[in-house]
Amino acid sequence: MALLVAINRAAVFGVAARWVLHDLRSPAQSLTLMADLVADPSADLEGTLREACGHLARSLDLLSRVLHPPAPVDVGPISIREPIAFVADLQRAGRSSARLEVTVDPAIPAATGVQRHVEHALLALVLDTMDALRDRETATIRISAGHERDRAEIVVAGAAEVAPEEQARLFEIPPGFDPAQQPLGVSLPVAREVIRLCGGTLTYASRLEGGSGYVVSLPLWQQG
């Protein structure tokens, strides 16, 4: 399973890397036009330069985090906001036709987990949801997070409706499946596995605000 996780992670973040590299083209092109703008005294060179450099810096930071993920560590306290913000920034860099809405309870405490695993699982769920919405002219993906009692919950809503008899198979690896040929085809079972490694659960739910989707549940961090 460890090899399957590594293969899927490379595929999932490979998609994200292409998003960011594509997003880098606009500020890079803006910078190459600076020489032409110098001759125009009416051009707002400083404003254009600041905007292009700011966009470039943000995209390069995202790309660095994709290509050089934090090393896996033991399960410990993590901020739920950080992996959600990271995945949301990646999805927006992809300029998908699907609109992304993010709602995070500002009072949500630290959860127990491994940030690298949570980022992997959330990006896989967003990719799966985007794939389900690809034929719609307008679509919305909703990521929300809150907590109740001793659990933190992250919901990724907007996925296609799945018949009850098929829901159990969502997280199964089909017999004879070759992940080397279709590494993204095992994203859901791998996402469930990495969340399990955090001590959490990943389930499908058909009655969520925003439609069907996935629920990641993690225990809250207990000091001591």
N, C-alpha and C positions, 0 to 999 in steps of 0.2 A: 504493500500500500504506500510505503514511503516513496518508492520510485514513481508511482502513479501520481502522487501529490506533486512531486517535483516536475513531472512532465506537464501536468495541467497548469501549474503555477507559471511555468515558462510560456505556455500558450496564452494564458489569460493576460499576463502582463506584457506579452509581445503585442497584443492588440492595443493595449494602453500606450505602449511606446510609439506605435504608429500614429495614434491620435495626437500625441504631444509633438512628434516630429512634423506632422502636417500643420499643427497649430503654430509652429515656429516660423513657417514661411512668411506670414504676413509682417511680423516685426522685422524679420531679416530683410525683406524686400523694401520696407520703409527706410531702413538704415542705408541701403545701397542707393537710395534716391537723394540722400542728403547733399551729395556733391552738386546735383542739379539745382537744389533749392537754395544753395549758398548765393547763387547769382540773382536771386529774387529777393529784393530788400523787404518786400511785404510778407514774406513767408514767416510763419511762427516756428522758427527752427528749434528753439529751446523746448517749446511745448511738444512738438512732434518727436523730438529726440527723447524727451523724458517718457512720453507715452510708449514709444517703441522699445526703449531700454527696460522699462518697467515690465512690459509684457514679456520681453525676452527673458528677463531674470526669473519671472514666475514660471515660465515654461521650462527653463533649464533646471530649476529647482525640482519641478515635478518629474522631469526626465531622470534626474539624478536619483530620486527616491525610487523610481521604477527599476532602474538598472542596478542600483546598489541598495537593496532592501536591508533593513536592520537584521542582524543575525538573530536566529531563533534563540529564545531564552526560556527559562523555566516559566511556568504559569505564575503570573503575578498581577498587581493592580494595573489597569489600563484605563485611559480616558475613552469613553464611547465616542465623544465628539471628534477625536482626531482621525480614526479610520474612516468615519463617515465623511468628514470634510475632504480627506484625501481622495476618496473614491468619487465624490461629487465633482471635485476639480478635474479629475481625469475624464469623467463623462462629458463635462462641458467642453473640454479641450477637443473632444471628438466631434463637436458640432453636430450631434445627432438631431434628427427631426423630432425625437421624443423630448418633451420638456421635463425637466427634473425639479421636483419640489422637495425640500428638506425641512423637517421640523424636529428639533431636538429639545427636550425638556432641559432648561438651563440648570435645574437643580439635580440632574441625574448624577448619582455618585459613581465612583470608580467601580469598574466591574473586574471580575477575575478572568484572566485570559492571556493570550499572546497577541500583541498588536499585529504582527506579521500575518498570523493566521486569520484574524478577523478581517483585515484588509483583503486578503485573498478571497475569503468567502463572500464578502460583500460585492467585490468587483465581479465575481463569477455570477452572483445573483442578478446584478444589474445587466450584465451581458445577456444572460438568459432571458430577462424581461424585455430588453431591447429587441432581441431576436423574435420574441413573440409578438411585438408591436410593429415589426418592420413593414407590414402591408397597410398600416393605417396612416391616413394623411395627417391626423392630429392624434397625439398620444401623450400621456403623462405618466411618469414614474414617480412614485411617492416614497421617500425614505423618512421614517419617523422613529424616534427613540424615546423611551420613558422607562420608568421602573415601578414596581409594585412589590411590596414586602421585601423579600431577599433576592429578587431577580431583576435584571435589566433586560429589556426587550428592544430589538431593532426589527422594524418591519419594512420590507421592500415590496410594495404593492404595484400592481399593473400587469401582472403576468396573465397568460391565457387561462381560461377556465379548464380544469382537468376533471374528468369524470371520476366519481368516487372509486370505482373499481381499478382505475389506473394510477391513483395517487400513491399507493404503496410502491409502485415500480419507478416513481420519479427518481428515487435515490439509490436505485440498484444499477449495477453494471451489467449490461446485457451479455448473455453467454457468447463467447467467441469474439467479443468486441476488442479491437486493436487500438489502444490509445495512441500508439505511435502514428497511426494514420489519421485519427480524428481526436486529437487531445482535448478539444473543447467539448466533445461529446460526453465526457464524464465529469463535467463541471459540478453538477448537482451532488452526486455521491461524494466527490472530493470535498466540496464545500461542507457537507455534513460531517465528514471525517475530521477536517481541521477544526471545526467548531467543537466536535467531541473531544479533541485533544486539549481544548481550552476548558473542558468541564461543562460545556453547554450543550444545547440541542438546536437542531434546525428542522422545522416542519413546514409543510404546505398548509395554507388556510384559504378557504374559498369565500369567506365572509369578512372582508376587511374594508376599512374605509379606503376607497380608491380601487376596489375590485379584489381579485384574487392575488395571492402573492406568497411570500415566505416570511417566517418569523424566526429570528435568531434569539434564543434565550440564554443569558449568561448569569451565573451567580454573582451577586455583589461582593466586592472585596471586603473581607472581614479582617480588620487589623488585629494582629496577635493570634 
